[in-house]
């Protein structure tokens, strides 16, 4: 049962028209019911909250309001409302299907919960820098009409014993109170193998805290951890995630698609797409985008209105040189 303070907070937020606070208190009540073993009541409350928030579904016309992080949370979470969709990304077919499945499960979250099941909520994204992990978090938030909360590692990780674990607790409490997509980028900073660090005791405490909190988390928020260094992660973390999704470098066909997509609003002449894409093999999605932007800027600087094959090749070669320090054979 809700406490007297929770009831007063509900009435006060309703009177003030503070919708975000009203939903936050309601989620606290649902979480308390779940902890007391009243699973059915908790699910019914969450379903009612979701219905009220979305007015007809996750993709409804009224988005879930962002509850701006306050107090200590303001130092460890940044909030935004992404407009990016999966269709804005150039993805391998298998990867696109896996991410679309996550979206579909969250659209049908009430039906799934009603059968005692949970949607895929805890994702570990692994892959080289620039392959789309962070953008994927934005796209999932955009698809679901949810706010994106990015964990700020500079505010989370401190040198004081036990303080990082306390801040982690604040984040997981926020997941219960405000449904959203919570991104732990550069996850290896807090999830590294217990034994790799000189300060083994503190690293062990942080990893153990995360393991316990993510295991107990039963909110409807989507938890995403992204890392470039899967080999550094503690092995116990892997079984806590519903899916481990790998991101790879784009192949020639995806590079061509990305080039055409980025240049859709510009005139091109004589571009040999296959040649440019072959030359760009080995670059990440982010580097291909930067190469394309370099070509566009060259045309603008020279006051031209058409992008040529030479412009794109120059952009790609510059990116490769930046990465390797060698022009190589092209």
Secondary structure, 3 states (H helix, E strand, C coil): CCCHHHHHHHHHHHHHCCHHHHHHHHHHHHHHHHHCCCHHHHHHHHHHHHHHHHCCCCCCCCCCCCCCCCCCHHHHEEEECCCCCHHHCCCCHHHHHHHHHHHHHHHCHHHHHHCCCCCCCEEEEEECCCCCHHHHHHHHHHHHCCEEEEECHHHHCCCCCCHHHHHHHHHHHHHHHCCEEEEECCCHHHHECCCCCCCHHHHHHHHHHHHHHHHHCCCCCEEEEEECCHHHECHHHHHHCCEEEEECCCCHHHHHHHHHHHCCCCEEECCCHHHHHHHHCCCCHHHHHHHHHHHHHHHHHCCCCEEEHHHHHHHHHHHHHHHHCCCCCC
